[in-house]
């Protein structure tokens, strides 16, 4: 009976896991998980980024996701000053249901960005990402009705085996993306990108009968822009994301206002305050955001306020999210316009 329950629970987890990949409300500051074509798309020597998300904390660590990445341009002295070739690495860990299902990923990503005009005001880029995923289902953390004893504790009924309760799988994954960005005056910026994940449709299975499940491709489209106000001490940032994987859809749209706190154009200090909204076929939320940028660092914090029918279980606590980006800037180099938000 335990084996049957374990298989049933596995099927339920697979249905949940294959329906939609982990995603961030602050997608605009998680470049290498948003689109492989964003690799190397920044003005600097290298970029380090990290993201942490705790979704539905009221439901016993339902989903905890963390990522870390580094990317950089290469072969600058051999390419046109209007072109960029970037490479990067991104790692992710995702824990579901208090660690019962764990997913880990390591990805290698590259992108080439080509200038479309003599001034470098418009660029188009294409990127590719190769990933290796591992998943572990820890059956030792599962408890079923047959294990409940007379004292309210848990025990293993006689005759039921306790071994072979951990399952591990691994597979390779391929993704690709494209990005266009442009500016009309070197100060404003606008961009649009598309990406496809799990293009090779990897198969996964947790049971010994080798019943395999195909991981559905995820298609993503995103766009945004930054527009300075008259005195250029304030900017309006807008961004939107739409993604679809199998029957699961996700749409996030919103914006922020950025306030310049000093007069140093090469090393500005900026404060951001904004609001995004998420709509999908599972839940929806409003997402207030605060950010601070200084000395190459950018720190952001957001909090999902759950507004759907799930707010009863989640107590309206959709999830907290923290982001951190550091870009190492060369002195005195403004570079070419790059997407922001």
N, C-alpha and C positions, 0 to 999 in steps of 0.2 A: 504493500500500500504506500509506504514511504517513497519508493521509486516512482510510482504513478504520480503522486503529488508533486514530486520534484520535477518530473517531465512537464506536468501541467503548468507549474510555476515558471518553468523555463520558457514554455511557449508564450505565456503572457508577457514575460520580460522581453522576449524577442519581438513580439508585436509592438511593444512600446518603443524599444530601441531602434527598430527598423523604420518606424514611422517618421521620426524627425531627429536630426543630429542635435547635439548641444549647440546653443547659440547664445550670444551676448546682447543685452540691451544696448551697451556701448559698443556696437559693432564698428562705429567710426574710429575707434582707437584700438582695434584688434586687426591690423591690416592683413597679416598673413593667413588668418582664418576667414577673412571676408572674401579675398580674391587673390589667387596666386599672382595676378598681373600687377599687384601693388608692391611686389618685391623690389627693393631698391628705389622705390619712387618717393624720394625725399631729398632735401638738400643737406648733405652731411657726409661724414666719413663712415659712420655705422649707426644703426638704430637698434635699441633693445626695448622690448615691450613685454608687459606682463598683465594678465587679467585674472581676476578671481570672482566667482559668482556662487552665492548660496541661495538657491531657489526654494521657495516655500519652507523656510526654516521652522515654521510651526508644526510641520509634518515630519518630525524626526529625521532631519538631514536627508530630505527627499532627493535632491540633486545638488551636488557640489562639483563645480568645474573650475579648473585652473589651466592657464596656458603661459608659456614663456617662449619668446622668439628673439632671434637676432638676424639682421640682414644688412647688406652693404653693397655698394657699387664696386665693380671690378674693372680692370683694364681701361681706366680713364685716359691714360696717356696714349692709348691706341685707337680710341674711338673719337668721333666728332664730339665737340663740346655740347652739341644739341642732343646727343644720344646717351642712353644709360643702359648698362647691363648689370643686373643685380642678382645676387644669390643669397639664400638664407636657410635657416633651420628653425622649425617650430615644434614644440612638444606640448602635449595636452594630457591631462588626467581628468577623468570624470567618474564620480562615485554616485551610484543610485541606490536608494533604499538603505541608507546607513552602511554602504559598502558591500551589500549583497551582490550587486553587479558592478564590476569595475572595468573601465575602459582606459587604455593608455595608447598614445600615438606619438610617433616621431616622423617628421616630414622634412624632406629636402625640396626646396623650391627655387625657381629661377624665372626671370622675366627680362625681356628686352624692350626698351622704350625708344621709339624713333621720332625725331623731330620732323614736323610736317611743313615748317616754314623757316625762313632765314633767321628769324629772331627767336625761335624756340618758344613761341607763344602757344603753340598747339602741338600735342604729342599723342601718339597712339602706342599702346604696349600690349604684349602678349606674354602670358606666363604659364608655367607648368609646375605641377607639384606631385611628387611621389611619396607615399606614406606607407608606414607599416603599423597596423593596429594589433593590439592584443586585448582580449576580453577574458575576464574571470568571473565565474558564477560560484559564490561561496555558499554551498548548501549547508555548511555547519551553522550558519546564522538563521536557518529557516526553522520555524516551529509550527507544528500542525496539531489539530484537535486531539489526535490519538496520543500525543505526548503530554497532555495536561493531566497532572496527578491530582489526588484528592486534597492536597494542601495548596493548590494554586501555583505550584511550580511546574517545571518541565522535566520529563524523564523520557528515556527511550524504551518503548515496549519491548518485552523479551521476544527474541526471534527476528528482530529487525536489524539489519547491518548498518554500521555507521561509516564504513569506508566508501571510497569513490563518490564523495559528496562534493568535491570540488572539480570544476570543469574549466578548461582553458582552451582558447582558440587563438589563431593569429592569421592575418591575411594582408596582402598588398593592395594598395588603393591608388588610383590615378585621378588627377583633377587638372583642370585647365581654366584659363580666364582671359578676358580682354578688357582693356581700359582706354578710354579717351578722356583727355583733359585739356582745357584751354583757358585763355584769358584774353580780354580785349585791351587791357592797359597795363598789365604787369602787377596790378593790385588785386583786382577781383579774380575769381577762379571758379570754374564749373567743371564737372566731370560726370561720366556715366560709365558703368562697368557691368559685365555679365560674367558668370562663372558657373562651371559644372563640376560637381563632386561625385565620387563613386562611379566614374564613367565606365570602368571595367566591370561593374556589377558584381563585386566580390560576394562569395557565398560563405555562410557561417553556420555552424552546428554545434550544439552543446551535448548531444546525446550519442550514445554508442551505436545506435541504429543508423547514424550518418544521414539523418533526414536534414537536408540543407535548405537554408532560406537565403534568398537573394536580397542583398542590400540595395534598395532602390536609389537611383541617382537623385541628387539634390541640385536643383537649378536656382540660381540667385541672380537678381538684378538690383543694382544700387545706383544712386545718383545723389548729387548734392552740389553745394557751392558756397563760397564766402564772398560777401559784398561789403566793402567799407562804406561807412557813412561819410558825410561831407568833410569832417575834420580828420578822418582816418584814425581817430583815437578809439573808435568803436566799430565793430564789425558784426554783421548778421551772418550766421552760419545755418544752413539748412541741409538736411540729409534724409534719405528714405531708403528702405530696404524691403524687397519682396523676395521670398523664397518659397519653394514648393518641393516636397519630397513625398512621393506616393500621394495619399489623400490629405496630408498635413500641409497647411499653408501658414505663412507668417508674414505680416506686414507691419513695419515700424516706420513712423514718420514724425518729424519734429524739427526743432531748431534751438539755437542758443544765441545769446548776445555776448560778445567778447569786449572787455574793457581794457585798454592799455593803461598800465599803472605807472609807466616811466617814459622817458624820452629817448631811450636807447634803441634805435632801429635794428641794430645787429643782435642785441641781446634783450629783447623786450620781456617785460613781466605782464602777463595777461590774466585776467579773471573772467571765468565763463559761468553763465547761469542759463539754464535752458529746460525744456520740457519736451518729451517724446511720448507718443502713444502707440500701443501695440494692439493689433487686431489679428485674431486667428480663429481656427475652428475648435480650439480647446478652451482658451481663456483670453482675456484682454486686460490691459492695465494702463495706467498713466505712470510716467517715469520722469520724475524731477532729477536734474543733473547739475552738479557743481564741479568746476575744474579750476586749476591753477597752473600756470606755465611760467617757468623761470629757469634761467641758466641751462637751457637744453632739456630740462625736465618738464613733464606734464603729468599732473596727478588728477584723477577724476573719481567721483563717487556718484552713484545713482541708487535709487531705491524704487523697486516696482511696487506700486500700490494696486493690488488686485481688485478689479471692479466687476468681475463676472460672477456666475453662480458658485464658483470655487471659493469665493471669499469667506464662506461660512467655515470651511475646513481650514483654509489658510489664515483665517483671522485678518484678511486683507493684507497680509504680509507676503507679497509676491516674491521678494528677494532683494538682497543687497549685492551691489557689485562695485568692485574697486579696480581701477586701471592705472598703469604707470608706463610712461614712455620716456626714454632718454635718447636724444640725438646728439651725437658728437659733431659739432659744427666746425668747419675750417674757418680760421679768423678772416674777417673781411670779405667773405664770399656770400653774396645774396643768392646765387644760383638761378635756376629757372623756376617758374611757378609750378607748384605741386599741389595736389588735392589736400584739402583740410576739412575735417568733418565730412 
